[in-house]
């Protein structure tokens, strides 16, 4: 039996998908929850084999406690790359609009250790390339918390001047006027996590 956790916005969608999955002889829905920070603690306690999650839930935890099928819209495809960079071997992704039987098949494939990828999302993800270096993305990711350059420098073992240089280059590369705007652009493009 494939123990499955649903972490999706909207009770109607969650309930409908739970009904479809529960009708399968080899899938058991162990819980249905809204995305939120406490989700992954609950998931760890429930010990599901697979979680089916909205893109909104991806930012709620840095590491998924089980194999995870992410449902995303094409406009969110770039954001998937940031999440998958850390755990590509345990994640799959499908479009929000796929028929329920594709989600059922995705749950089974992930549970069996097979990759799951929606070709439409893959195409959307590669349309816009990332101009930022790895270090610029790290600096922007931490800057998103609101920390000043001095704190970012301490966190990354850099000098404050070096952090300011990275921020300046990142702003220039993404066409932003402020740090806040650069973070928004980078998040929207999926270059840093939400």
C-alpha positions in Angstrom: 0.0 0.0 0.0 1.4 3.5 -1.0 0.7 5.8 2.0 0.0 9.2 0.5 -0.2 12.7 2.1 -2.0 15.5 0.2 -0.8 19.0 0.8 -2.9 21.2 -1.4 -4.7 24.5 -1.3 -8.5 24.3 -1.4 -10.6 21.6 0.3 -12.6 20.8 -2.9 -9.5 20.0 -4.9 -7.9 18.1 -2.0 -11.1 16.1 -1.4 -11.6 15.3 -5.1 -8.0 14.1 -5.4 -8.3 12.1 -2.2 -11.4 10.4 -3.5 -9.6 9.4 -6.8 -6.5 8.2 -5.0 -8.4 6.3 -2.3 -10.3 4.4 -5.0 -7.0 2.8 -6.1 -6.4 -0.6 -4.6 -2.7 0.2 -3.9 -3.0 3.8 -2.5 -4.1 4.9 0.9 -4.5 8.7 1.6 -3.2 9.1 5.2 -4.0 12.8 5.5 -5.2 15.9 3.7 -3.8 19.3 4.8 -3.4 22.9 3.8 0.2 24.1 2.9 1.9 25.6 6.0 5.1 25.6 8.0 3.9 22.7 10.3 3.2 20.4 7.4 6.5 18.7 7.3 6.5 18.0 11.0 3.2 16.3 10.6 4.4 14.5 7.5 7.3 13.1 9.5 4.9 11.8 12.1 2.6 10.2 9.5 5.5 8.6 7.6 3.8 8.7 4.1 5.6 7.1 1.2 4.6 9.9 -1.2 3.3 13.5 -0.7 1.4 15.3 -3.4 1.9 19.0 -2.9 1.1 22.4 -4.3 4.0 24.6 -5.3 3.0 26.8 -2.3 4.0 23.9 0.0 7.5 23.7 -1.5 8.7 26.7 0.4 7.3 25.5 3.7 10.2 23.1 4.3 13.8 22.9 3.0 13.8 19.1 2.8 10.8 16.9 2.0 10.5 14.0 4.4 9.4 11.6 1.7 9.1 11.3 -2.1 7.2 14.3 -3.3 5.0 15.0 -6.3 4.8 18.7 -6.9 1.8 20.1 -8.8 2.8 23.4 -10.5 1.5 25.8 -13.2 3.8 26.5 -16.2 4.5 30.0 -14.8 5.8 28.3 -11.6 8.2 26.0 -13.5 11.3 28.1 -12.9 10.7 28.0 -9.2 10.7 24.2 -9.3 14.4 24.2 -10.4 15.4 25.8 -7.1 13.6 23.3 -5.0 14.6 20.3 -7.1 18.3 21.3 -7.0 18.4 20.0 -3.4 16.4 16.8 -3.8 15.9 15.9 -7.5 16.2 12.2 -6.7 13.1 12.3 -4.5 10.8 14.7 -6.4 8.6 14.6 -9.4 6.5 17.3 -10.9 3.3 17.6 -12.9 1.2 20.4 -14.2 -1.9 21.5 -12.1 -4.1 20.7 -15.1 -3.1 17.1 -15.7 -5.9 14.5 -15.6 -6.3 12.7 -12.2 -5.0 9.4 -13.8 -1.6 11.1 -14.4 -1.4 12.0 -10.7 -2.2 8.4 -9.8 0.5 7.1 -12.2 2.9 9.8 -10.8 2.3 8.6 -7.2 3.0 5.0 -8.2 6.1 5.9 -10.2 7.6 8.0 -7.4 6.8 5.3 -4.8 8.7 2.9 -7.1 11.7 5.2 -7.3 11.1 6.3 -10.9 11.3 9.9 -12.1 8.2 11.9 -12.9 8.4 15.0 -15.0 5.8 16.9 -17.0 7.3 17.8 -20.5 5.3 21.1 -20.5 6.9 22.2 -17.2 10.4 21.2 -18.4 10.0 23.4 -21.5 8.7 26.3 -19.4 11.6 25.9 -16.9 14.3 26.2 -19.5 12.8 29.1 -21.4 14.5 31.8 -19.3 18.1 31.1 -18.3 19.5 32.2 -14.9 22.0 35.0 -15.2 23.1 34.8 -11.5 26.1 32.9 -10.2 25.7 30.4 -7.4 27.1 32.9 -4.9 24.8 35.7 -6.1 21.8 33.4 -5.6 23.0 32.6 -2.1 23.4 36.3 -1.2 19.9 37.1 -2.6 18.3 34.1 -0.9 19.6 35.4 2.5 18.9 39.0 1.6 15.2 37.9 1.1 15.1 37.5 4.9 15.8 41.3 5.3 19.2 40.8 6.8 21.7 43.7 6.3 24.9 43.1 4.3 26.9 42.8 7.6 24.7 39.8 8.7 24.8 38.2 5.3 28.6 38.5 5.3 28.8 36.8 8.7 26.5 34.0 7.5 28.5 33.4 4.3 32.0 34.1 5.8 32.5 37.0 3.5 33.3 40.7 4.0 30.4 43.2 4.0 32.0 44.9 0.9 32.0 41.6 -1.0 28.3 41.0 -0.1 27.5 44.5 -1.4 29.3 43.8 -4.6 27.4 40.6 -5.1 24.1 42.4 -4.4 25.0 45.2 -6.8 25.9 42.7 -9.6 22.7 40.7 -9.0 20.6 43.9 -9.2 22.3 44.8 -12.4 21.9 41.3 -14.0 18.1 41.0 -13.2 17.4 44.7 -14.0 16.2 45.7 -10.5 16.6 49.0 -8.8 16.4 47.7 -5.2 17.3 44.6 -3.3 13.5 43.9 -2.7 12.8 44.1 -6.4 15.8 41.8 -7.2 14.5 39.2 -4.7 11.0 39.4 -6.2 12.4 38.9 -9.7 14.6 36.0 -8.7 11.8 34.3 -6.8 9.3 34.7 -9.7 11.9 33.3 -12.1 12.6 30.4 -9.7 16.3 31.3 -9.2 15.8 31.4 -5.4 13.3 29.7 -3.1 10.1 31.4 -2.0 
